[in-house]
Amino acid sequence: MIEINLADKHVLITGASRGIGAACAKNFAAAGATLYLNGRESEKLSALCLQLSDEYGVTCHSLPFNVSKVDEVQQGFQQLFKLTKKLDVLVNNAGILDDALIGMVTPTQVENTFATNTYSVLYCSQYAARLMQRGGSGSIINVASIIGRVGNTGQAVYGASKAAVIGITKSLAKELAPVNIRVNAVAPGFIETDMTKQLSPDKYQERLESIAMGRVGTADNVADTILFLASNLSTYVTGQTIGVDGGMLI
């Protein structure tokens, strides 16, 4: 069995207080990484940091800021720079889901969704890449979605925001490869998280029946793929979008 050891790596995870982000934090802690956990709920972040430090003996810092606000992103990275001059991995995980049929979509929905799901990826990657260049390498992993690849009824805004993440991933991979920074994405399918719990029972069953493997995915399934993309097992992988969907068809 190959063991992933990230004891010398510094990792920033956005949207880390729950779901896929929290699962990533646990995985990276188990691999020995120094963690910087971002989210908007400072109490949850602090509690998670304390838990991971106690359980795995790693250093964990809480970095509460709103990734949808460019000024807060800048301030957050300034705080990060005070804590460390080194960053090896960025996981752009923060995201929101606010579905509506196109006739009911509002400008506020569009702006909020893109600010959180898309603009944040650009801004966080911009600052992270500067830190990674100082160290001579890095890995950026963006959390996209199967909806960004194939679309879905009532999810034009969400799908567009996640399709943009895939485009950002491919472009940054080409731009940053010469400085040894890899950029990849994961595209989760139907994953058991707080967002999917918002679905009606009928819609939940409909999504379940569309999965070839016959089961809902877990946050750990996605986090395991992200850990692979952050590790030395994927040093020649960049510009890729890996589906984590159990053979889901939409």
Disulfide bonds with the S-S distance in Angstrom:
Cys49-Cys60 2.42
